[in-house]
Amino acid sequence: MIGIIFDMDGVLYRGDQPIEGAKEVVEYLKSKKIPFVLLTNNSTRNAKMYREKLHKMGIDVEEDRIITSGYATAQYLKKHFKKGRVFVIGEKGLIEEIKSIGWELVSFEEIKERWGSIDYVVVGLDTKLTYEKLKYACLAIRSGAKFIGTNPDTTYPSEIGIVPGTGSIIASLKASTDVEPLIIGKPNEPVYEIVREKLDADEIWVVGDRLDTDIVFAKKINAKSIMVLSGINSLEDIEKSEFKPDLVLASIKELLEYLKVHVG
């Protein structure tokens, strides 16, 4: 049986606007009992918040099918690292995930006095990023805190265009600390460890819009890679890239017919 990993931003929607065909594909998979998960590198929301966002678009997906880079980061930390004090650059979704594993969160107000005693700096997308947050994260990492990134995406697709992503924030801290972070999300394998706990399938397909995360991730885990052109990358980008998807579709709308032919 196949199992499908879908990216979200640029595949199912852009901003708060659903992409035509997303609802129909999800309903088809559910009707055929084909296992799937939604795997996003965006850590600003948790699964509950994403379920609500999708529901407003008419797309009904259970929380346990939604995996964010924030969730994957928290679970990976819990499984592989010793419990410690965490300073987060990120938004509510990531903060809630770290809280859920019972680790101590050091607030921005506290970090000014406690940056020398931080065990982990966890970085996700933060649309309210300030120099002060970067400053204290830098000081904490230089003082020995483990540097963790939720994902490497330098950009993400918004309703008004391509805007800076988590990777842009991580790049600033890498430049100021000379420390290479542990990156959990796609295309890195730590996130696949979390996905495999939720997706029981013999053959994996990955549907995404980014060559450097989704398609590279598919190659790393020996999955079939399906590229949609409704998000970040274009046909011209594919031609220039060494990483070629197995299948290119204009959008998720075309995936429905492909599934009917190849899955039944």
N, C-alpha and C positions, 0 to 999 in steps of 0.2 A: 504493500500500500504506500502511496505517496503521501508526504506531509509537506505543507507549504509554509514558508516563512515570508511574510509580507513586511516590507518597510511601510511607514505611514505617511510622513511628510513627502509630498510630491508624487505619491502613489495612490493613496486613498483620498487625499485632500491637499489643498494649498491654503494655508491659513485656516479660515473657518468655512471655506467653500469646498464641498465635496467634488470629487472628480467623477464625471459621468461613468457609470458602470460599476462603481465600487460597491454599492448596495447589492446589486444583482449578483456579483461574484461571491460576496459573502453568503447570500441566501442560497446560492447554488451549492456551495461547499457544504453548508449545514444540511441541506436536503439530501446530499449524497453521502453524508457522514465522512467526508474527507477531512482529516485533522489539519488544523492550521493554527498558527500563532501570528500576532502582530508584534513585530520587533522594531522598536524605534530607538534611535540614538539620542533622541530628545529627552532630557531628564527633567524638564520644567514641570511636568505633570506626573502623577502616579497612575496606576491602572484604573482606579475608581474615577479619577478626573478625566482620563481619556475615554472611558466608557460613556461618561456624560457628554463629552464633546462629540463623540461619534453618534450618540443617540439623537442629538439635536440635528444631525445631518440625515437622520433616518436610517442609520447603519447600526444594527443591533449585534454587539459582540460582548460576550461575557468577560468579566474582569480577569479570570484565570487564563484567558487566551491572549492577554496583553502583557508584553514584557518591555519595560523601559530600560534604558541604560542605567537609570538611577536604581531601579530594583535589582538589576544584575550586579551593580557595583556593591550595594549593601549586602546582598547574599554572598558574593564572592569574598568580601571582607570578613563576614561572619564565619565563613567556612575555612579560610586560609590564613587569617591573621589574628593576632592577640587583641582582645578588646582594649580600646584606648580612647583618648580624647580626640575629637574631630572638629576641625574648622571647615566649613563648607562655603565655597563660592558657588552659588546656585539658587534655584527658586524652590517654591513650596514642595513640588513633587519630590525632589531630591532630599530635601530636609526631612520630609515625612518618612521616606524610605530608611534613612539613617536612624531616625528615632525608633522605627519599627524593630530594629535589631537590638535595641537597648544600650547603644553606645552613647557616651557623653558628648553632647553637642556644645561647643563653645561658641557663644554668640559674637556678633561683631563688636558689641560693647565690651565684652569680656576679653576679646583677643588682644586689645590694646595693652592689657596688663599681663596676659598669659601666653603670648606668642612663643615664649621660650620653653613652654611645657606641653606643646601640642604634639600628638603622636601621628596624626594623619591630616593632610590637607586634601580634601576631595573637591574637584573642580568640575562643574557642569555649566550649562548655559545660564547666564545671568544677565537679563536685559536691564538690570539696575546696577550694573558693574560700576565701581568707582576706583579711583586710584588708591584710596585708603584700603580697600579690600585687597587689591593686588599687593600693596606694600606689606601688610601684615602676613599675607600668605607667603610672600617672598621671605620675610624674616623667619617665619616658622619653618619653612623648608630648609633654609640655610642653617637653622639650628638643629636639624636632624629629623624633622617630621617627614614621614613617607608621603610622596607626591603621587596622588591617584587621579587619573582623568576618567570621566565617564565615557567619553568618546572623542574621536579625533576630527570630527567634521569642522572644517574651517568656515563653512558657510551653511545656510539652510534656506529653502525656498519659502518666501512669505508671499502674501497676496500682492504686495507692491514690487516684488523683485527678490533678488538674491542678497541676503544680508549676513553679517558676521555670525559665526557659530562658536561652539565650545572650543574647537581647535585653535581659534584665534586668541582666546584667553589663555589657553595652555601654552601657546607659542610665546606669549609675553613672559610667563613665569619660567619657561625653559630658558629664555634669553637672559633673565635676571638672576637665575639660580645656578645655571649650568648643570641642572639635574634632569635626567630623563625620567618622565613619569611612567607608571604602570597604567596602560589604557585598557579599560574593560570592554567597551562596546565594539561594534563592527568596525573594521574587519578582523579584529583581534579574537583569538580563540577563547579567552575567559568567558565571554558572553555565550559561546556555544555550549559550554558546560552547563549553564543555567537553562538554555533552550532545550537541551536534550532531556531535562527532567520533566518537561511539559509536552514534548512532541514525540510521540511513539510512531515511527514510520520507517519503512525499509529504504525508501528513496526520498530524498529531500529536494525541493525546489525552492529557490530564493527569488523573490520578485522585488526589484528595487529600481531606483532612479539615479543612483550614484555609482560610478565606476570604482572610485577609490575606497568605498566602504562596502556596498551591497555586492557588487560583482566580485571584488577581491575576496570578500567573505565567503561567497559561494565556492570560489576556487579552492580556498583553504580547507573547507569542510567537504570537498568532493561532491558538491550539490549542483544541480542544473541551475544555470543562471539565466534569468529572464529580465531584460531591461525594458523599462517603459520610458518614453520620452516626454513625460508630463511634469518632470521635476528639474533636477540640476543639469544633467548632462545631455548632449545632443549627438546626432549621428556623426557630426564632424569630430566631436570629442572621442567617440568610439574608434573612428578611423585612425586617430593619432595615438590611441592607447595600446599598450602591450597586452592589456587584459580585455579580451573579447567575450561578450556575453554569448550564450548558446542561442538565444532568441531575442529579437528586438521587436517591440510592439509600440504603437503610437501611445497607447494608454491602457489602463486596466480594462477598459471597455472591450478591447479586442481579446483579452484573456478569456472571456467567457466562452466565445466560440472555439478557441483553442482547447479549452478544458472539455467541452462537449465532444470534440473530435477525438482527443487523445486520452481522455479519462472515462467518458461515457456518462 
